[in-house]
Amino acid sequence: MNASLLTPGLIAAVLILGLYLLARTQAGRNLAILLIMGIGIAAAFFTFAYSEQQKAIAGIEARTDAAGYDIAHVGGLELRALRYIEALEDSLRAGPDTAASLADYASLRSAYDMLRDSLGQEIAREELQVSMNGQIIQVALQTDVTFETGRAILSLRGEQTLRRAKSGIAEALQRLPGHIVRVEGHADSRPLSVEMYFEDYDRYALDFTNWELSTLRAVSAARFLQEELRLPAERLQVVGWSEYHPRATNRTAAGRAMNRRIDLIIAPIEEPSLLPKRPG
């Protein structure tokens, strides 16, 4: 038999036998009562002490968790500060004419971080890309997600994506009065069907091309930013590039999907050229 089980049982048996022998006389019964009361008081004391010990342990664990969170939070702030410094050094190396000021860079970087945080799910699903280069932030949204095929009215998913992007865009416009949002529409190189009925504008588009499609999609996104998200119209620009500024080859389905996109470009209004580079 297990010794750990035998010992408590033996002690209990001895106590019961002792109480029985004491209870055979009046004096013994009185003594037994006192012993039982003493055991009860001791048990209550040890129960109380155990409860207080558990509370103290829980308090220590809570403080440890909080300290771990504080350390992780500080580590995240340090990493963000390092990113600021690295990007600023890259900008300064480009020369005094293209380097952003410290204040403007900090504001732009803050907007960039907000966009990446709010659009994290879409980035993870590779439905869009958020990038920052010098004084420019670019959000590239695939039109296969934001629009239905052949249509220029935002889909529900497209509206939800733009709503999540609002905080970062508004942050940039508020802190950087010299910046605008340029909404650019792009298409792939496939011609549209001449029989396509363009329901959004209630007419047959017999001469409808990628020029019209890319421009109208950019207009649709810009109007949503203005009318639904209340971004200032005077800070918005619309451009349709048709198929002539691709990001990838049009010879593959994957490349064409990348080329069908809406770009939201936050940039200085005096920026001389925002044209994307042609793929090599």
N, C-alpha and C positions, 0 to 999 in steps of 0.2 A: 504494500500500500504506500501511496505517496506520503512522505514525511510531512510535507507542507499542509496536507489535509488532516493528518493524524494529530498534530500538535494542537490546533484549535479545538478539535473534538475532545481530546483528553482534558484540556483545561476546562471546557464546558462541563464535562462529566464530573470533574473534581469539585467545581463550584456548586453544581446541583446536589452532589452528595453532602457537601459541607453545609449547605443551606438546610437540607433535610435533617441532618443531625442537630443543627442549632435549633430548628423549629420544634424539637421534642420537649423543650422547657420554655417557660415564659420569658426568662432572660435571654434564651437563645433566639426566640422569635423576635424580640426587640432588637437584638444584635443583627439578625438577618435583614430586618427592615432597614436598619441603618446602612448595611452593606449594599442593599439593592438601591437605596437612594444615592449612595456614593457612586455606584457604578453608573446610574442614570445621569448624574451631574457630570461625571467624567466623559461619558459618551457625548453629551450635549456640547461640552467644551471642545472636544476634539472635532466634532462636526462643524462647529463654528470656525475653528482654526483652519480646517481644510477648505471651507468655503472662502475665507479671506485669502488663503494662499492661491486659490484658483483665480480670484479676482485680480490679485497682484500679477499673476502670470499673464492673464489676458491683457492687462494694462501695458505690460512690458512688450508683448507681441504687437499691440496696436501702435506703440511708439516706434517700434522697430520698422513696421510697415510704413509709417509716415516718414521716417528718416530715409527709407529706401526710395520712396516717391520723390522726396526733396532732392536726393542725390541724382536720380534719373532726370528730374526736371532741370536741374542745374547743368547736367551733362548735355541735355538737348539745347539749352540756351548757348552753351559753349560751342557746340557744333554749328548752330546757326550763325554765331558771330564769326567763326572761322570761314564759313561760306561767304559771308559778306566781305571779309577781308580779301579772300582769294579772287572773287569776282571784281572787286574794286581795283586790285593790282593789275588784273588783265585789262581793265578799262583804261587805267592810267598808262600802261605800256603802249596803248594804241596811239598816244599822243595827246597834247593839250586840247586840240580842236574837237576830239571825239569823247574825251573823258567826262563823265557826269560828275556833278558836285556830290559831296558826301551826303548832304541832306536829300537830294533828289534820288541818289542811289538807294539810300535807306528806305525811302518811300516806295520806290519801284520794287525793291526786293521784298518788302512787306506785302505788297499786292501780289507778287508772284507766289510767295509762300501761302497766302490765303487761297489763291486759285488752286494750287496743287493740293491743299488740304480739303477744300470743298469739292473738288472733282476727283478725289482719290479713287472712287469706285470705277468711274469711267476710264481713268488712266490705267487701272489694273486690268480692265477688260479690253484695253487697246482700242477704245472707241474714239479717243482724242489724245492729243499731245499738248503739253504746256512747256514752253521753252523761253529762255531769257537770253538776250544778246545785247550787251551794251545798254542803251536806253530803251530797248524795245522788248515787250512781252508779246508772245504769239500763242494763241490757243487755236489749234487746228482740229475742227470737228468733222468727222466723216458724215457726209450727207446721207449715206445709207442708213444711218441711225437717226439723224435729225429730220429727214424728209422721207415721204413715201415716194416710190419710183415714179418719175415723170411729173411730180407735183412740186409746187413752190411754196406751199403753206407748211409751216412747221408742224411736225408730228408732236404728239403728247410727250414723247421721250425727249424730243428736241427742246420743247418748252421747259421741261424739268431740268435739263442740263443747263440751259441759260439762266434759270432761276438760281441754281447752285453757284453759277459763275458770277452772279451779281455783286456779291460782297467784295471780291477781289477787284473787279472792274471799277466799282464805285470808289473803293479805297484809292486807286490810282488817279482817278479823275479829280477826287477831292484834294489830294495832296500835291498833285502835279498839274497846275493850271495850264501849262504849255503843252500838255499831251491830249490826244484825241483817241477815239476808238475807230479804227478803219475796218469795216466789214467787207471782206472780199469773198466773192463767189467763184468757184472753179468747177470745171466739168472734165470728164475724160474725152477721148477723141472720137468716140462712137457717135455717128449722126443720129438724130432723133427721128422717129417714124413720122412721115408726112401725114399719116392718118391719125396721129395722136390728138385726142380731145383733151384740151387743157381746161379741166373743170373749174379750176380756181379763178379763171378770168372769163368763164362763160362764153367761149368762142372756139371755133376750130382753128388750130394753129398750123395751117398748111405750110407756112414758111417759118415755122418755129425752129430755132437752132440753139446750139449750146451758148451762144451769146445771150439770148433772152433767158434761158433757163438759169445760167449762173448769176445773171444780174438780178432776176426776180427773187431768187433764193436769198441773195444778200440783202435785198430790200425787205423781204419778209423777216429776216433775223433782226435787221436794224429797227424796223417798226416795233417788233416785240420788245427790244431793249428800251425803246422810247415810251411806247404806250402802256406796256404792262409793268416794266421794271422801273419806269420813271427816270431813266438816264437822260441827261440834257441833250436835245436834238442837235444843238449847235456844236456838240462835241462828237458827233457821229459823221462818218463818211461811208459811202457805198461805192463799191467797184465790182464789175463783173469781168472776169478774165477769160471766159469761155474755156477752151481747152489748151490755151497757149502758154501757160506757166505750170507745167506738171511738176510734181515732186518725185515721180517715179516713171518707169517705162509704161507706155500704154499697150505693150504687146502681151501683157499677162493680166489675168483677172485681178490678182492681188495688187498689181501696180495701178490698174484703173480704179480700184476701190480707194487707194490712197489719193488719187488725183481728184476724185469727187469729194469736195470738201468745202467748208466755210471756215475762213481764217478770221479770227478776231485779233487785230493787231493794235496794241496800245503803244503809241509812239509819239514823239514830238511832232507837232504840226508842221514844223519847218523841215522835217526829214526829207532830203532830196530824192531818195529812191527807196521804195519798200518792195521792189520786185524780188520775188523768190528766185534763187539760182536754178538754172536748168540742170537736170541730172546729167552726169557725164556719160 
